[in-house]
Amino acid sequence: METEQLAIEYGYKAKPSALLNTIFTWTVNTAAKTLLSVASNSKTGHTEKWKPTDHLKFMVMLMTWFTVWVLRVLMDHFPSSLAPSPYYLPGVSSPIGLLDLMPSSSSLSPSSSSSSLDLVLYEGSDEPSIKALGRALSHIFTLLNEIPATSRKYQFAVAMADRIVDENSRDGHVELLHINRTILASAFARTTGLLYRSLQRQEAAGDDRIAWPSRIIEALPLGSYLTFYVKGLSHCVSTIFPSLGTSQSEKKQQLAMGGGEEEIMAEKLAQELLWIMDKLRGCGAVDEALMQWSFASGLASFSLTANPRVQGSIVKISAILVEELSRVDFEVPRQVKFRLIGLWLPLFCFAGNGLAFPFLTGYEKAETERALDRVISTLPATDQEVILTNWLQDFTISASDWPNLQVSYDRWCRSTRKLAA
């Protein structure tokens, strides 16, 4: 009885099976068709007697509508035997807690946005559980990914999540700290996946807009060489004179294709990812972020051509993780160190570095360089060779003077030189 009251209070109703829904819909449509058929034969002024087929149609209509009434009674008064599993966790068919779940690819797709906003209810036990707080916090983080940043309710949701995380940390209970770490790690993974997909769609939309002029030029003699110079010239013109690079009609077309919306969405997700990273750092759960960031090769690739504002947030996240990696008090696998430095070092070299609003201050850049030096020094000589060789190539062709890892490069040269002795 208490379980049924709980379902009513949260607005959940037992749903009939898909088979019964199909039968009911088909019966209603059939009843409507027979009613129209009988009514067409009984128009005003129709004086002919009914034929046997007309009587048969009338009887079928009455029986069909009687069947509709019976099905309606069954659906209203016997829902328990037709209801699905009592666990209303989205995408979950077994009675396990939400804290043990990791986001799947289906939960990151836009088609699942409506189901991800459903309230989460666990009816496996009538006793209150501390995991309910974790489900509530996970629900808020999912809402944050869906609510537009321009909405006035966005800051309200951010403040709610911020307050729950901070109060859990101040309480200091082991289970509450575990909830913070688990939910924040899950939110970090989900937001990373959403940001990757947003940048991927943005890149695809940009390729579609410039594909046909490139194909025409490539069809000309020496077209491959001309295409390279035309792309460089158009990029310079659009950078120096942004108003000349895109007309009003082209801007409207880009917005219609979703390019502008994707850019705004990517910037919002990058800001959320930086905020979640700060929360993970405060809760002492950086190890989860280190592991996920070291395998985000797709995001690292798309971030090189992303909007400067998106690049700024990603650079800050990478710098934070490098500093944490250099002073963690637990053993980090060598492969995680190697992949994290190797993936995100090119972004440090090629990011715009924020001419109007610098991504990092001079002090932060110096601290990041020292952290990179400490992490690289802990790697084997072969890993140092790969990282420093790639850094030297990127550093020499980029316009930025940061990060300067000459100290690490010289140390590796000296250690290698000693092998001759």
Disulfide bonds with the S-S distance in Angstrom:
none
